[in-house]
Amino acid sequence: MSKSSVRCKQLERIYPLVKNSYQISEEGIGARRLQQLLREGHARRLAHNQYLSTLRWQKMTPEEKHLARVIAYAKSCENPVFTHLSAAILHGIPVLKIPRTVHVRSVAGSPHSGISSHQDRHTLEAPITYFYGGVKATDVLSTVIGCARTLPLEEALVVADGALSRQRKSSRVTRSALYEALTHLSHKGSAKARRVAQLMSDKSDSPGETLTRLRLHEFGLYPQEQYRVRTDAGEYFGDFGFEQQKVILEFDGRVKQTNQVMNPDGWAIDREKERENALLRKGWRILRVNWHHVSSRNPVVLEQALRDFGLLH
């Protein structure tokens, strides 16, 4: 199932859980009791007159919590259109950081707390995609453009790569269409958008891979992505391949993606291990990195690992 399909199912599941005071009163909980539940921490106010059980909130992932807040504002604001990172999450596009506020296109009426309002012409004129319950957001292309113009490079690049990902079965944009759009912008944020266009890739399978590629570029390294090596145990696909040095660089998390519940007996893991051993027999080495390596706060950690494998001198 594609990430966008999973997100649609999450939205459909969460939507009825966010309720207003009238709906809660229909369940036998009056205004005084609701206020008591809020004071005692058993309920959460997500937006004006929109509430969610704290127990349900605590069981949600960060993305689901943001979806719940999006739903709350969709129910409480006047005809909102969600944009930027909120729209990306609705579309099932991975994000590097879950935003603290909900991103919307110029909310009518009085200002709302917890909202970041965007009123630039591009956002105001963007086509709209409709989701379950009438929730609306800017379309995928406009969402990526908005993020590319306003977000820090690494966050914007994760969104762009996610929109181009082969894992998206629907609402996927082509690299050529996105490149054309990002490189022909004018005014505020156009230079940032062009930088994203130059660096984005349709071969990244996760935010971690995107960030790894960006860090490698900062060191002047441009390995082949999704590198394939034929071995006597089958084909091995590495996140990044340095052919001359015979090094495969993997962002930690790939094994987690391979180890699916559909293979509870560990068969997939065993096959992966066989291919790794066959790769080593052919003289290749595997460098594994994780979030600690690719964090911008720890450049020396990745640098030392690259030097240890002869990729930097």
Helices and strands as residue ranges (DSSP letters): H 3-14, G 15-17, H 21-25, H 31-39, E 43-47, E 50-53, H 54-58, H 62-76, E 81-82, H 84-90, E 102-105, E 115-118, H 121-124, E 128-130, G 132-134, E 136-138, H 140-150, H 153-164, H 175-183, H 190-199, H 207-218, E 224-231, E 234-242, E 247-251, H 254-258, H 267-281, E 285-289, H 291-294, H 299-308
